[in-house]
Amino acid sequence: MRCVRADCPGSYGPEGYCDECGRKKPDKPLASVPSAASPASVPSVATVSAGSTRASSGRTRGSSRGGLGAGLIDIARVPLRDPATAVMQDPKVAEGRRYCAKCNEAVGRGKDGKPGRVEGFCPSCGTPFSFVPRLHPGDIVNDRYEMLGALAYGGLGWIYLARDRNVGDAVTERWVVLKGLINTGDADAMASAVTERRFLVEMDHPNIVKIFDFVQHPDPKTGELIGYIVMEYVGGHSLRDILVARRAEGARVLPLAEVIAYGVEILPALGYLHDRGLIFCDFKPDNVIHAEEQLKLIDLGGVRRADDDVSAVYGTPGYQAPEVAELGPSVASDIYTVGRSLAVLSFEFRGFSTTYAHELPKDVPLLAQEESYHRLLRRATHKDRDRRFQSAAELSEQLLGVLREVVSATDGIARPTLSRQFTPERRAFGTGAGEVGEETVAELRPSDVAAGLPLPQVDVLDPGAGFLATLSVADPAEAVKQLEAAPMSSVEIVLRLVRARIESGDLAGAKAGLDELAATDPFDWRIDWYRGIAALAGDNAAEARVSFDAVYDELPGEPAARLALAAAVECTGDVDAAAKLYERVWRVDRGYISAAFGLARIRLAAGDRAGALSVLDQVPDSSSLHIAAQVAGVRASLRAEAHALKHDDLVSASGRLERITLDVERRARLAVEMLEAALGWINGSRLPGHRLPPGAKVLGHELSERGLRLGLEQAYRAMAQLAQDPDTRIALVDRANAVRPRTLT
């Protein structure tokens, strides 16, 4: 059947999804679901789900909210609905969804204008089929569950809503969902049901639908006992339904922050299954329900043990990992399905089950704008499963980091957090503009970056972690000796030895140690990190850029990875790319002062003095480099091309310097810089005809040649009094004498 979307040339496949735009074939028009910013409640929609055991009472909650949104964004709650309104009034399976359970050939299709049969035999293999509900309103199953009606038809058959007569009273009732099989002749479906009974009754996680029971009931026609799984009922909406409803409103995709928050919320449920040796297999937006302020993972029919090589594997084209057919499902294949689901929800993913069944499309504006998110999706959906995230917790950690970046970039509010992967930066680099002394270096030096970047956290489970905790020598050469004589060998000891060799200048030895580790574990991102630091120490910024780019691919949610890449990129001369990275780091975490100086340095070089000052003023008062940032701000205020400096800039810089707490010598040095700049402006750079306002002063001195020369004289004499070297003192006095007004001819 052709897609119902007017501008889509695709057709619906066996699973009911369009092979071009990826949208699900609607059984009937879907009511609107409010966006995250909308306060409207959700109209009643017939949605299959599992979740809360109570129906909506019509009450509304106050401002309290669940964990959805990770405390970073607010997502509109989806109210529960009356279960009685969820059942299908006329339960039917669309002809386009009717397939033989054994050979997967089309069955029950109409001909010559006549509707297809809902029961019969497959013309290809002779297997009987039936798309008629086995249970009807009023039926009692297992002397306990009273049928209310059919909710929907799923991949493994009809799903029913029932009332548990053993639980409840005149005030409250417990509604449950019964899930049957496609037909009694489907061995794979029966095995899947047995799998659910065996593994999932004991599962207990707040984000996973609860399996209460496994019961049997005779088929009304054959008398054969049919198995049913009894699950809790959730009266919410699937993420797929929410997406379709938003599209109907004109919002073609869900907001990125909302999509990421959904991923962060549901990943612990997958991790819960993985920790118990179970693979979900068929994760997709249809199988995640948003009910009130919580997500629920539903449709557990495809769950199987990780070591199960016999049971049928269930999956959905466009979501299933490419290696599943050959290698079987795994934790990595579940990670793949999560990545694909995030992609489908966050941008228009046409052809996701055909043209781009196993890759991401190119030229997607969102992915070009959100580089960290793009890298996360690339790793999660990598064709090589060894290159993907290796656990739900690992993906969740990086996804949360990307969420912090996305939200901070939107509202400008920093959202720092302690990293489990990196230490803070050891020292800020590239801060020369904020230093006052005899020799200050304003440009960024690769060696300074190597010495200042954060370091990977030590794995406390490593056998050598205890030994490293006792290592306290500061001298790199001595550290090399002690590490080479370590009583055991471990990855952490080798990495620490690599670091000591870099610091002692033995780059060849450091490289040999990293090559040794790479031969054992080529996927350890710490190898690339130290390769990048070694390259910077050797003044090879291009090589460092390659190494840190690889780390960013592995850890897209870590600001430290972006900071390292930004510095390496700047050292190669690609300042535009560096500025973008610096800005993203600084927006999310004001603890990375190097990012602030880097961004200000690049903006100032590009002539954006206001932008540079804005960043420097954001360095918090609590930072040890707050004064350095203000000093850099003073210098930035004085920097301008010919005729670009104005008296307002001089007055502003003067006020900034007067507010800074500096010792006498540094204040005098900075005063000399400012007064010389002002004097140069008065004598040569000032626009012809420019009038100074009456009473304008710089550091308390009149903004005139005489006033500025008097100020310079005082500053030089103050420096001379503090000079320890006689020759330096004499030189400063000579300068004072040369600049004083009465030496003018």
C-alpha positions in Angstrom: 0.0 0.0 0.0 1.3 3.5 -0.9 2.2 5.8 1.9 -0.7 8.2 2.9 1.7 11.1 3.1 1.0 13.4 0.1 4.6 14.1 -0.8 6.0 10.6 -0.1 6.5 8.0 -2.9 7.1 5.1 -0.5 5.0 2.1 0.4 4.2 0.3 3.6 6.3 -2.8 4.3 5.4 -5.9 6.3 5.9 -4.2 9.6 3.6 -1.4 8.7 6.2 1.3 8.2 6.9 3.3 5.1 10.1 2.3 3.3 10.8 6.0 2.4 9.7 8.3 5.2 9.7 5.7 7.9 6.3 6.7 9.3 3.9 4.1 10.6 0.7 3.4 8.7 -2.1 4.9 10.7 -5.0 2.6 11.7 -7.0 5.8 12.2 -6.3 9.5 12.6 -4.3 10.2 15.7 -5.3 12.9 18.1 -2.8 15.6 18.9 -0.3 15.2 21.7 1.0 18.4 23.3 4.6 19.5 22.8 7.0 19.9 25.7 6.1 23.5 26.0 2.3 23.0 25.7 0.2 22.9 28.9 -2.7 21.2 27.1 -3.7 17.7 28.1 -3.6 14.8 25.8 -6.9 13.8 24.1 -7.9 10.2 24.3 -6.1 7.9 21.9 -6.4 4.2 21.5 -2.8 3.2 22.3 -1.4 -0.1 23.3 0.8 0.1 26.3 1.7 -1.3 29.5 2.6 0.7 32.6 0.6 2.0 35.6 -2.0 -0.3 37.1 -4.4 2.5 37.8 -6.7 4.5 35.6 -6.7 8.3 35.4 -8.9 9.8 38.1 -9.1 13.2 36.5 -6.8 14.7 39.2 -3.8 16.8 38.2 -0.5 16.8 40.0 1.2 19.9 41.3 4.7 21.0 40.4 6.4 17.8 41.4 7.9 15.8 38.6 9.7 12.6 38.0 13.2 12.0 36.7 12.2 12.5 33.0 14.3 15.3 31.6 17.3 14.4 33.8 16.8 17.6 35.8 17.9 19.6 32.8 14.7 20.2 30.9 11.0 20.0 31.5 8.9 17.6 29.5 5.1 17.9 29.5 3.5 15.0 31.4 1.2 12.7 29.4 -1.9 12.2 31.6 -3.2 8.6 32.1 -6.5 7.8 30.4 -9.5 5.8 31.3 -8.8 2.3 30.1 -12.4 1.8 29.0 -11.8 4.4 26.2 -8.7 2.6 25.0 -10.3 -0.6 23.6 -11.1 -0.9 19.9 -14.8 -0.7 19.1 -14.4 -2.8 15.9 -11.1 -4.8 16.2 -9.7 -5.5 12.7 -6.3 -6.0 11.2 -5.6 -4.0 8.1 -5.1 -6.1 5.0 -1.7 -4.6 4.5 -0.6 -6.1 7.8 -1.8 -9.6 7.2 1.1 -12.1 6.7 1.6 -15.8 7.1 3.2 -16.5 10.4 5.3 -19.3 8.9 6.5 -18.1 5.4 5.7 -14.4 5.8 3.8 -14.3 2.5 0.8 -12.0 2.2 -2.5 -13.5 3.3 -6.1 -12.3 3.7 -5.9 -9.8 0.9 -8.9 -8.7 -1.1 -9.4 -9.2 -4.8 -11.7 -7.6 -7.4 -13.0 -5.2 -4.9 -13.9 -7.8 -2.4 -12.4 -7.7 1.1 -9.9 -10.4 2.1 -10.6 -13.3 4.4 -9.8 -12.7 8.1 -9.4 -16.5 8.6 -8.2 -19.2 6.3 -5.1 -20.9 5.0 -1.9 -19.5 3.5 -2.0 -20.1 -0.3 1.8 -20.6 -0.2 2.4 -23.0 2.6 -1.0 -24.1 3.8 -0.5 -22.7 7.3 -3.8 -21.6 8.9 -4.2 -18.0 9.7 -6.7 -16.0 11.8 -6.9 -12.3 12.4 -10.0 -12.4 14.6 -9.6 -11.8 18.3 -9.9 -15.0 20.3 -11.2 -13.2 23.4 -14.3 -11.0 23.6 -15.7 -8.6 26.1 -17.1 -10.4 29.1 -14.9 -13.5 28.7 -13.2 -14.7 31.9 -9.7 -16.0 31.6 -8.3 -18.2 34.4 -11.3 -17.4 36.5 -9.7 -14.1 37.2 -9.3 -11.7 34.3 -12.5 -10.2 32.9 -12.0 -9.1 29.3 -12.9 -5.5 28.4 -11.9 -5.8 24.7 -9.0 -5.7 22.2 -6.5 -2.9 22.4 -4.5 -3.5 19.3 -2.9 -6.1 17.0 0.9 -6.4 17.5 3.7 -8.3 16.1 2.9 -11.4 18.1 -0.9 -11.2 17.9 -3.8 -9.5 19.6 -3.4 -7.6 22.8 -6.4 -7.3 25.2 -7.4 -5.2 28.1 -8.9 -6.9 31.2 -9.9 -6.3 34.7 -8.2 -8.3 37.5 -11.1 -9.4 39.6 -8.8 -10.6 42.4 -7.3 -7.2 42.9 -9.4 -4.1 43.6 -12.5 -3.0 45.3 -15.5 -0.7 44.7 -13.1 2.4 44.6 -10.0 1.2 42.7 -9.5 -1.4 40.0 -6.4 -3.0 38.5 -6.4 -3.1 34.7 -4.1 -5.6 33.0 -3.0 -6.4 29.5 -3.2 -9.9 28.1 -1.0 -10.7 25.1 -1.7 -13.8 23.0 -0.1 -15.4 20.0 -0.6 -15.0 16.3 -1.9 -18.5 16.0 -1.4 -21.9 17.6 0.7 -23.2 14.7 3.4 -20.6 15.1 6.2 -22.4 17.0 8.5 -19.3 17.1 5.7 -17.2 18.6 5.0 -19.9 21.2 8.7 -20.1 22.0 8.7 -16.3 22.5 5.8 -16.5 24.9 7.5 -19.2 26.9 10.6 -17.0 27.0 8.6 -14.2 28.4 7.2 -16.4 31.1 10.5 -17.9 32.0 12.6 -14.7 32.2 10.4 -11.7 32.7 8.0 -12.5 35.6 10.9 -11.9 38.0 11.9 -8.6 36.3 11.3 -5.6 38.5 12.3 -2.2 37.1 10.3 1.1 37.2 10.9 1.6 33.5 10.0 -1.9 32.4 6.4 -3.1 32.0 5.7 -5.6 34.8 4.8 -9.2 33.9 2.3 -10.4 36.5 1.3 -13.9 35.3 1.2 -16.5 32.5 -2.2 -18.1 32.0 -3.9 -20.4 29.5 -7.4 -20.3 28.1 -9.2 -22.6 25.6 -9.6 -21.4 22.0 -13.4 -20.9 21.5 -13.3 -22.8 18.2 -10.8 -25.6 18.7 -10.7 -26.0 22.5 -6.9 -25.9 22.3 -5.3 -24.1 25.3 -3.8 -20.8 24.3 -1.1 -19.1 26.4 -1.4 -15.5 27.4 1.0 -13.2 29.2 -0.5 -10.9 31.8 1.1 -7.5 32.1 0.4 -4.2 33.7 -1.5 -1.6 31.7 0.0 1.8 30.9 -2.4 4.5 29.6 0.1 6.7 27.8 1.5 7.2 24.3 4.3 5.6 22.6 7.2 7.8 21.4 6.2 6.9 17.8 2.7 8.2 18.4 4.0 11.4 20.0 6.2 11.9 17.0 3.3 11.4 14.5 1.1 13.7 16.5 3.7 16.4 16.5 4.1 16.1 12.8 0.4 16.5 12.4 0.8 19.8 14.2 3.5 20.9 11.9 6.5 20.2 14.0 8.3 17.7 11.8 10.5 16.2 14.6 10.7 16.2 18.3 13.0 18.8 20.0 16.5 17.4 20.3 16.8 17.9 24.0 13.5 16.0 24.5 14.7 13.1 22.4 18.0 12.9 24.3 16.2 13.1 27.6 14.0 10.1 26.5 17.1 8.2 25.7 18.7 9.0 29.0 15.6 7.9 30.9 15.0 4.6 29.2 18.6 3.3 28.9 18.8 2.1 32.5 15.9 -0.3 31.7 18.0 -1.8 28.9 21.0 -1.9 31.2 18.9 -3.7 33.8 18.1 -6.4 31.2 21.7 -6.6 30.0 23.0 -7.1 33.5 20.8 -10.2 33.8 22.0 -11.7 30.6 19.0 -10.6 28.5 18.8 -8.9 25.1 15.7 -6.8 24.3 16.3 -7.2 20.5 13.4 -5.0 19.2 13.9 -1.6 20.7 12.1 1.2 18.7 10.0 4.2 19.5 6.8 2.1 19.3 8.0 0.1 22.3 8.6 3.0 24.7 5.5 4.5 26.4 5.4 8.0 27.9 2.8 7.9 30.7 2.5 10.9 33.1 6.2 11.7 34.0 7.7 8.3 33.3 8.8 6.1 30.4 8.0 2.4 30.2 9.7 -0.2 28.0 7.0 -2.5 26.7 6.5 -5.4 24.2 9.0 -7.9 25.7 8.1 -10.6 23.2 11.5 -10.4 21.6 13.6 -10.6 24.8 16.0 -13.5 24.8 19.1 -14.7 26.7 22.4 -13.5 25.4 23.6 -17.1 25.0 20.4 -18.3 23.3 21.3 -19.6 19.8 18.0 -21.4 19.2 15.1 -19.0 19.7 13.7 -16.9 16.9 15.1 -13.3 16.7 12.6 -10.5 16.4 13.6 -7.1 15.1 12.4 -4.3 12.8 13.9 -3.2 9.5 15.7 0.1 9.9 16.3 -0.5 13.6 18.0 -3.9 13.7 21.8 -4.0 13.6 23.3 -5.4 10.3 25.2 -8.2 12.0 22.2 -9.8 13.8 21.3 -12.2 11.0 24.8 -13.7 11.0 26.1 -13.2 14.6 22.9 -12.9 16.5 21.7 -10.2 19.0 24.0 -8.8 21.6 24.3 -5.8 23.9 25.9 -3.9 21.1 23.0 -4.7 18.8 20.6 -3.3 21.4 22.8 -0.2 21.5 22.4 0.1 17.7 18.6 0.1 18.0 18.7 2.9 20.5 20.9 5.0 18.2 18.6 4.4 15.3 15.6 5.3 17.4 17.2 8.5 18.5 17.9 9.4 14.9 14.3 8.7 13.8 12.9 10.9 16.5 15.2 13.8 16.1 15.3 14.5 12.3 13.4 13.6 9.2 14.9 10.2 8.4 13.5 9.3 5.0 14.5 5.9 3.7 15.7 4.7 7.1 14.6 1.2 6.4 15.7 1.1 2.8 18.3 3.5 1.4 19.8 4.2 4.8 19.0 1.0 6.6 22.5 0.7 8.0 23.9 4.2 7.8 23.0 7.8 8.7 22.1 10.2 5.9 24.4 13.0 4.9 23.6 16.7 4.8 21.3 16.7 7.8 21.2 20.2 9.2 20.7 19.1 12.8 23.7 16.8 12.7 25.8 19.6 11.1 24.8 21.9 13.9 25.1 19.5 16.8 28.5 17.8 16.2 28.6 16.0 19.6 25.1 14.4 18.9 26.2 13.4 15.4 29.3 11.7 16.8 27.2 9.9 19.4 24.9 8.6 16.8 27.8 7.5 14.5 29.3 5.5 17.3 26.1 4.0 18.6 25.2 2.8 15.0 28.7 1.9 13.8 28.6 -1.1 11.4 31.4 -2.7 13.5 29.8 -3.7 16.8 33.1 -3.5 18.6 33.2 0.2 17.8 29.9 0.9 19.4 29.2 1.8 23.0 29.7 -1.4 24.9 27.0 -0.9 27.6 23.8 1.0 28.1 25.4 2.8 31.0 28.3 4.0 28.8 25.9 5.3 26.2 23.7 6.9 28.8 26.7 8.7 30.4 27.7 10.2 27.0 24.2 11.0 26.0 23.7 12.9 29.3 26.8 14.9 28.5 25.5 15.7 25.0 22.2 16.8 26.6 24.0 19.2 28.9 25.8 20.7 25.9 22.6 21.0 23.8 20.6 22.7 26.6 23.5 25.0 27.6 24.0 26.1 24.0 20.3 26.9 23.9 19.8 29.0 27.0 23.4 30.0 27.8 23.3 28.5 31.3 26.3 26.4 32.3 25.6 22.9 33.5 28.8 21.5 34.8 29.2 18.1 36.3 32.0 15.9 37.6 33.4 13.7 34.9 33.9 10.0 35.6 36.4 9.9 32.7 38.7 12.9 33.3 40.3 15.0 36.0 39.9 18.7 35.9 42.4 20.5 33.7 45.7 20.5 35.5 46.4 24.1 34.7 44.9 26.6 32.4 46.8 27.2 29.1 46.8 30.0 26.7 46.3 32.6 29.5 49.2 34.8 28.5 47.0 37.8 27.8 46.1 37.8 31.5 49.6 37.6 32.8 51.7 40.7 33.8 55.4 40.3 33.9 58.7 40.7 32.0 57.9 38.1 29.5 54.3 37.2 28.6 53.3 34.9 25.8 50.0 35.7 24.3 49.9 33.0 21.6 49.0 29.3 22.3 52.0 27.0 22.6 51.4 23.2 22.1 53.7 22.3 24.9 51.6 24.4 27.3 48.5 22.6 26.2 50.2 19.2 26.7 51.1 20.2 30.3 47.6 21.6 31.1 45.1 19.2 29.7 43.0 17.0 32.0 44.1 13.4 32.5 42.1 10.2 32.3 40.8 9.1 35.7 42.6 6.0 37.1 40.5 2.9 37.0 40.3 1.9 40.7 39.7 -1.8 39.7 43.1 -1.9 37.9 45.6 -4.1 39.7 48.1 -1.3 39.8 45.8 1.4 41.1 47.0 0.8 44.7 50.6 1.2 43.7 49.9 4.4 41.8 48.2 5.9 44.8 51.5 5.7 46.7 53.5 7.3 43.9 54.0 10.9 44.9 57.3 12.0 43.2 57.2 15.2 41.2 60.3 14.7 39.1 59.4 12.9 35.9 62.7 11.1 35.6 62.4 9.7 39.1 58.8 8.7 38.4 60.0 6.8 35.3 62.5 4.9 37.5 59.9 4.0 40.1 57.3 2.9 37.5 59.8 0.8 35.6 60.5 -1.0 38.9 56.8 -1.4 39.8 56.0 -4.8 41.5 53.3 -5.6 39.0 52.3 -4.8 35.4 48.9 -3.3 34.5 47.3 -1.0 32.0 47.2 1.9 34.5 50.9 1.5 35.3 51.8 1.5 31.6 49.7 4.7 31.1 51.3 6.4 34.0 54.7 5.4 32.7 53.8 6.8 29.3 52.8 10.1 31.0 56.1 10.3 32.9 58.1 9.7 29.8 56.3 12.4 27.9 57.0 14.8 30.8 60.7 13.8 30.8 61.0 14.3 27.1 61.2 10.7 26.1 58.6 10.8 23.4 59.9 7.7 21.6 59.6 5.7 24.8 56.1 7.0 25.4 55.1 6.0 21.8 56.5 2.5 22.3 54.4 2.0 25.5 51.2 3.2 23.7 51.9 0.8 20.8 52.2 -2.0 23.2 48.9 -1.2 24.8 47.2 -0.8 21.4 48.3 -4.3 20.4 46.3 -5.6 23.4 43.3 -3.3 23.3 43.0 -1.1 20.2 39.6 0.3 21.4 41.0 2.0 24.5 40.4 5.7 24.0 43.1 6.6 26.6 45.8 5.4 24.0 44.7 8.1 21.6 44.5 10.7 24.4 48.1 10.2 25.4 49.2 10.0 21.8 47.6 13.4 21.4 49.5 14.8 24.5 52.8 13.3 23.2 52.2 14.9 19.8 51.6 18.3 21.4 54.7 17.9 23.6 56.6 17.3 20.4 55.1 20.4 18.7 53.1 18.3 16.2 49.7 19.8 16.4 48.4 18.1 13.2 49.1 14.6 14.7 47.5 15.7 18.0 44.4 16.8 16.1 43.9 13.4 14.6 44.3 11.7 18.0 42.0 14.0 19.9 39.4 13.8 17.1 39.4 10.0 17.7 38.8 10.6 21.4 35.9 12.9 20.7 34.4 10.2 18.5 34.6 7.8 21.5 33.5 10.3 24.2 31.1 12.8 22.5 29.6 13.9 25.8 32.9 14.9 27.5 33.9 18.6 27.5 37.5 17.6 28.1 37.6 15.8 24.7 36.3 18.9 22.9 38.7 21.1 24.8 41.7 19.0 23.7 40.6 19.0 20.1 39.9 22.7 20.2 43.4 23.5 21.3 45.0 21.1 18.8 42.8 22.6 16.0 43.8 26.1 17.0 47.5 25.2 16.9 47.0 24.0 13.3 45.6 27.4 12.4 42.0 26.4 11.9 40.6 29.0 14.3 37.0 28.9 13.1 36.7 25.2 14.0 38.5 25.8 17.3 36.2 28.7 18.3 33.2 26.5 17.8 34.6 23.8 20.1 35.8 26.3 22.7 32.4 27.9 22.8 30.6 24.6 23.4 33.0 23.7 26.2 32.7 27.1 27.9 28.9 27.1 27.6 28.5 23.9 29.5 31.3 24.1 32.1 32.8 27.4 33.4 35.6 25.4 35.1 37.5 25.0 31.8 39.1 28.5 31.9 41.4 27.5 29.0 38.3 27.5 26.8 37.3 31.0 27.8 40.8 32.4 27.0 40.9 30.4 23.7 37.5 31.7 22.6 38.4 35.3 23.6 41.7 35.0 21.9 40.2 33.9 18.6 37.3 36.5 18.8 39.8 39.3 19.5 42.0 38.3 16.6 38.9 38.4 14.3 38.1 41.9 15.4 35.2 40.9 17.7 36.4 42.8 20.8 32.9 42.9 22.4 32.6 39.2 22.0 36.0 38.6 23.6 35.2 40.9 26.6 31.9 39.1 27.0 33.6 35.7 27.4 36.3 37.0 29.8 33.7 38.7 32.0 32.0 35.3 32.4 35.0 33.8 34.2 33.5 33.5 37.7 34.8 35.4 40.7 35.5 32.1 42.5 38.1 31.1 39.8 41.7 31.6 40.6 42.1 33.1 37.2 39.3 35.7 37.5 41.9 38.5 37.9 43.8 37.1 34.9 40.6 37.2 32.9 40.1 40.8 33.9 43.7 41.7 33.0 43.1 40.1 29.6 39.9 42.2 29.4 41.9 45.4 30.0 44.3 44.5 27.2 41.4 43.5 24.9 39.8 46.9 25.5 43.0 48.7 24.3 43.4 46.5 21.3 42.1 48.0 18.0 43.1 48.8 14.5 44.0 52.4 13.6 41.1 54.8 14.2 39.0 52.1 15.8 39.9 52.9 19.4 37.6 55.4 21.1 37.9 57.4 24.3 35.0 55.3 25.7 37.2 52.2 25.3 40.1 53.9 27.2 37.7 55.0 30.0 36.2 51.5 30.2 39.6 49.9 30.3 40.7 52.3 33.0 37.6 51.5 35.1 38.3 47.8 34.7 41.9 48.1 35.8 41.0 50.2 38.8 38.6 47.5 40.0 41.2 44.7 39.8 43.1 43.9 43.0 46.8 43.8 41.9 50.1 44.2 43.7 51.9 47.5 43.1 54.4 46.2 40.5 51.8 44.5 38.3 49.5 47.4 38.5 52.3 49.7 37.5 53.2 47.5 34.5 49.6 47.3 33.3 49.2 51.1 33.9 52.2 51.7 31.6 50.5 49.6 28.9 47.3 51.5 29.2 48.8 55.0 29.3 51.1 54.3 26.4 48.1 53.1 24.3 46.2 56.2 25.3 49.1 58.4 24.4 49.5 56.8 21.1 45.8 57.3 20.4 45.9 61.0 21.4 48.9 61.6 19.1 48.2 59.5 16.1 45.2 57.2 15.9 42.4 59.6 17.0 40.1 60.5 14.2 40.5 64.1 12.9 37.9 66.4 14.6 37.2 63.9 17.4 36.3 65.8 20.5 37.0 64.5 24.0 34.3 65.0 26.6 35.3 67.5 29.4 36.8 65.8 32.4 37.6 62.5 30.6 40.4 60.7 32.6 42.4 57.5 32.4 43.6 56.0 35.7 42.9 59.4 37.3 44.9 61.3 34.7 43.5 63.8 32.2 43.0 62.3 28.8 45.4 64.7 27.1 49.0 64.4 26.1 50.3 66.2 29.2 48.1 64.3 31.6 49.0 60.9 30.1 52.7 61.8 30.2 52.5 62.7 33.8 50.8 59.3 34.5 53.5 57.4 32.6 56.2 59.1 34.5 54.6 58.1 37.8 54.2 54.5 36.7 57.8 54.2 35.6 59.1 55.7 38.8 56.9 53.3 40.8 58.4 50.4 38.9 61.9 51.7 39.5 61.4 51.8 43.2 60.5 48.1 43.1 63.3 47.0 40.8 65.9 44.8 42.4 68.5 45.1 39.7 70.4 48.5 39.6 70.6 48.5 35.8 66.8 47.9 35.5 66.2 50.7 38.1 68.3 53.2 36.1 66.6 52.2 32.8 63.2 52.8 34.3 64.2 56.2 35.7 65.5 57.1 32.3 62.1 56.2 30.8 60.3 58.3 33.3 62.6 61.3 32.6 62.1 60.8 28.8 58.3 60.8 29.0 57.7 63.6 31.5 56.0 66.7 30.0 58.8 69.2 30.6 61.2 67.3 28.3 59.1 68.3 25.3 60.6 70.9 22.9 
